[in-house]
Amino acid sequence: MVAIGRDGRPESYSADKAGLKIQSGKIIGREIEPERTNIDHIYAIGDVVLGVPELMPVAQKSGRLLAKRVHLRLSKNEPSGAKITEEEILKQYSTDYKLIPTTVFSPTEYSFIGLSEEEAQKTYGSEAIDVYHRETTPL
């Protein structure tokens, strides 16, 4: 494993020569498991992965979950000794990047979680969503 900092720049270490798919300076993961590259035994986490929020706590958590998935795949057992399937591994130990709470600290502070209003309308239709706005006075 290698920790390379905030700006991964996969082209700087010739990740493409290893066969990794790269787009816009980011490594492309799989749809169902974004940390797993197109090469089965190569994984990436954090800012270098396309479509993943560039937040340190998110990278930490996804790294822990990835380590658990890799361990379970190698052992094919839960710590309790129970057998576990690949489907169960992905369901229990994957990061859902759509549910990352985020706060932006700027002169106009704001927070959000989940899909944006536009993404929700595209996914579910505008009639199926409710939008709530809340304003507060800073201390």
N, C-alpha and C positions, 0 to 999 in steps of 0.2 A: 504494500500500500504506500501511496505517496501523497503528501499534503503539499500543494503547490501555491496556496494563497488565493487571494481574491480574484485575480484575473488569470483564468486557466490557460488561455491561448493554446489550444491543442495543436495548432500548426507549429508552434515553437519547439515541440518535442516530437514532431513527425507522427502524430497519432494516425494520420491518414495512411501512412506507410504500413501501419499495423492492420489496416483494413477498416478502421473505424469510420463510420459515416459522420460527417461534420457539415453543419449549416450555420452560416452567420457567426463563425467563431465559437460555436458550441457543439458539443457531442450530442448526437441524436440517440436517445434511448428508445426502448420498445414502448408501444402504446400501453400495454398492461403493466409494465414494470420499467418506468423511465430510467432507473439507475443502471439497468442492464443494457449493454450496448448490443450491436448486431453480432458481436462475437461472444459466444456463450460464457467464457471465463473472464471477460473484461467488464468491469463495472466502473461507473463514475458517479460521484455525488457532488452536490453543492452548485456553485455558480457556473461550473463548466457544462452543466447539462441544459439542453434546450428546453424551454418551457417550465423551468423550475424557478420558484422565487429566490432571488439573491439575498437570502437572510441567513445569518450564521446559525441561529437556533434551529432552523429548518434543516440545514445541512447536518447538524449534530444528530438530530432525531432520525433523519433518513439514514444516516450512517449506522446508527445503532440497530435500526430495523433491518437494514441490509445485512449486517453481520449476523443477526439472528436467522434471517432467511438462508444465508450461505451455510451456517452451522446446521440448521435443520435439514437442508438438502443433502448435506454430507452424511448426517447421522440417520436421517429419515425417522427420527423419533423425537417426541416431546421430552423435556426433562423428567416428566413423571413416568416415562417408559412407554407411553401410548404412541401408536403409529400415527403419522400425520401425512396427508396427501399434499401434492403440489398446490392444489386449489385452496386447501386450508392454510397453507403457508402464506400464499399471496393475500388471502382474505384477512388473516390475523396480523400480519407483519409487514404491511405496505403503507407507504405514506400517501395520504390523500391530499394532493397539492391544491385541490379546489377549496379546502377548508382551513386555510392558513390565515389566522387573524393578523392584520397588519395595521400599524399606525404610522402616519407620516407626521413628523415634527417639523413644522414650518410656521410662518406667520399665520397661515390658515391651517390649523391642525385638523386631521381627519383620520378615521379608522374605518376598516371594512373587513368583512369575512365572506367567503363564498364567491359566487359569480357576480360580475357587475350586472347592472340593470340590463344593458344591451345583450350580454351573454345569456342571461336568464330568458329574455324575450326570444332570442334565436333558438334556445334549447326547448323552452316550454310553451312559447306563445304569450303574447302580451296579456291575454285574458286570464291566464292561469297564474299570474304572479301579483303579489301585493308589494308596494314600495312604501317604506316608512322613512321619513326624514326627521332628524332630531337635532335641534340646535341647543347649545349650552353656552353659558357665560364662563369664560376662564376665571380662575381664582385670582 
